[in-house]
Amino acid sequence: MPPTTLPPLPSDADLRRLVHFSAGDGRIWLSGQRMLLVHAAAFSALRRELMASIGPSHARRVLMRAGYASGERDALLARQVRPDAPLFEAFAVGPQLHMLEGAVQVTPQTFELDEEAGHFLGQFRWDHSWEAESHTRDFGPQQAPVCWMLLGYASGYTSAFFRRSVLYKEVQCSACGCSHCLIEGRFAEEWPDAPALARDYDADSVLVTLDELQSQVQSLRTQMQPADEQGPLVGRSRAFEQTVDLLRKAAQTQVTVLLTGETGVGKERFARALHSMGARADKPFVAVNCAALPAELVESELFGAEKGAYTGASAVRIGRFERADGGTLMLDELGELPLAAQAKLLRVLQTGEIERLGSTEARKVDVRLIAATNMDLEKAVQQGHFRRDLLYRLNVYPIRIPALRERVDDIEALAMHLLQKYVALHGKRILGFTDHALLAMRAYSWPGNVRELENLIERGVILTPSGEAVEAEVLFPHISLQAGATVNDAGVLERAAAPTAQAMQMYDALQDSGLTLEALEDVLIREAVARAGGNLSAAARALGLTRPQLSYRLARLQERAQV
């Protein structure tokens, strides 16, 4: 696009609608990303601290990398907010967000692009740079440009927008006595000094060392975590660590372990991890779901059967105990085991011997048993569904696997682990989760536990376009932000309506229903009063009204009904 045809910046109304000041929970949102309204003086103090502690050169590069990361995040919005807009209008999201975020006033000067020829030239004028003002106030006039975070933002945003490296230089700066700042950006390969420019975004040697040490610590922690063929168990919450500690202690013994917990918490994963931590790790691990076995076949499945032991037994059948000989047998959903099979299981635990159906010969087996159930076995004993002597035998070393809602600090780590799994499985490039999505996952109660989380993450990967982050609305379609405020044309906070996507859905529903707005109000008022059992104060609270306001609307409703 030649510079002579450069259009003015488009309206930023679409971007302002993305800003949401959540009144109820103290959060500010820019689309799905959490933002902070921070004093510029606080950033100035941080800048001074960095200058004093690690020196100007390192401080410059740290701040450039911080700006680069911010630019990358904003670039994710550009294609989403203006997917069908002309190139310059879509690109303008970055400069306009930079202004909306209070960083600097941006005036485009030149915007040339020829991707086939490998050419990009972007020149932008900056006025009122917070960095230039802050740095000059603290350190006086400068000999070199100082808009480090802003420059990093421009490089990060443009690189992410075009999905190829773009580097900017600040060719003049108001901190150096100029009337305004001016930056110039090109594709990296167009700069003769590109390697030097790119090094500004490489981690500093001190920080690299710290990062390497952190990676080594994380690696050691990972090695210490229980694992199976699917990799290490993922978690860092206190409840998770306490459970893992019990696993480690049990792994050094041959004690029978009873795993309890809700459906979907991952009892089999913990059982496999326990097996892999012990001396039997190189021996078989056999898992059987007792609830999935037909009652008439339970005993032959567990203990085996001789040829002719029952109709259809045309050959010797090796049971699960024999298959697990020398290793570990996991009996999942143990509470579903029939009483007759429970009696035989108790005998095996007492003697270490099994008898196949149709045989009187006892066979010695060396099996470490792990039982698992989501059932209250003590209650099952009282109801006559489970043998008390078997419960005593199994309940030597109980380990309760905590529900996911008790492991809130594990949710993000688990979600990222599952994201990597399904990204690889489905061959997609997904840029993590939005802050709103992570917050929504932490707030959700997870009745289906880790299994439910796994299903939601896979759905999120499938529904999210490549190159974007998973949104909260993809995971939880009916989620919405709390009531709050947004920014109007005059830059003044005003009470926000429902989020844009939700408002569109509500409008479509209104159109499909054939109701007028007045009729919809009548329906909502009647429903609120009915649900409140005629209590007008409660109904008013539910609708966000005062009681007199609701009374007034009820009176109007009754008047219309009489017409």
Number of C-alpha atoms within 10 A of each C-alpha: 14 10 15 10 10 14 11 11 16 13 13 15 11 13 19 19 18 19 23 27 24 17 14 10 11 8 15 20 18 21 22 24 19 15 16 10 9 8 9 14 11 10 14 18 14 13 21 18 13 18 15 11 11 13 12 14 12 19 20 20 20 24 22 25 22 17 21 25 18 19 28 21 19 23 25 18 24 22 16 11 15 17 12 10 12 9 13 17 18 20 21 20 25 25 24 21 22 20 16 17 14 14 19 22 17 22 16 19 15 20 20 18 19 10 10 6 7 12 14 18 19 19 21 20 19 25 18 16 22 20 23 24 17 21 18 17 12 12 10 11 15 15 9 13 19 24 26 22 24 27 25 29 28 28 29 28 28 27 21 22 22 13 11 11 16 26 23 25 19 21 12 21 24 24 26 18 13 10 13 16 25 22 21 19 23 24 23 22 14 15 16 9 10 16 11 10 15 14 11 18 18 14 15 16 10 11 13 12 12 12 13 12 12 12 12 12 12 12 12 11 10 15 11 12 19 23 21 17 9 9 12 16 18 19 19 16 14 14 19 20 13 15 15 21 13 15 22 17 12 19 21 12 11 14 14 19 23 24 24 22 18 18 18 19 21 18 24 19 18 22 27 23 25 26 29 20 20 19 13 18 18 11 14 16 21 18 18 18 14 22 16 12 15 12 14 9 11 19 24 22 20 25 24 25 23 18 17 13 18 12 7 8 13 11 11 14 18 16 20 20 26 21 19 21 18 18 23 28 26 29 25 25 19 22 24 19 23 19 14 12 16 20 14 18 19 17 14 18 17 11 11 15 19 24 20 24 21 14 13 9 11 12 12 15 18 14 25 23 23 25 25 26 21 19 16 11 19 14 11 16 16 11 9 11 16 22 20 15 13 18 18 9 14 21 16 12 15 16 21 18 21 19 22 27 19 17 17 20 17 19 23 17 14 18 22 15 14 20 22 16 15 20 18 11 11 11 11 16 16 20 17 18 22 19 20 21 23 19 16 19 20 18 11 12 14 17 16 17 20 20 15 15 21 20 13 17 25 19 15 23 28 18 13 18 14 15 14 19 22 28 23 22 17 18 22 15 10 9 13 16 18 16 16 21 19 20 20 14 10 6 10 9 14 12 14 19 14 15 18 15 11 17 12 12 11 13 12 11 12 14 12 9 10 10 13 11 11 9 12 14 14 18 13 12 20 16 13 20 20 13 13 16 11 12 13 19 16 18 23 20 14 15 13 11 14 15 16 12 11 20 15 10 15 17 11 12 18 11 10 10 8 6 5
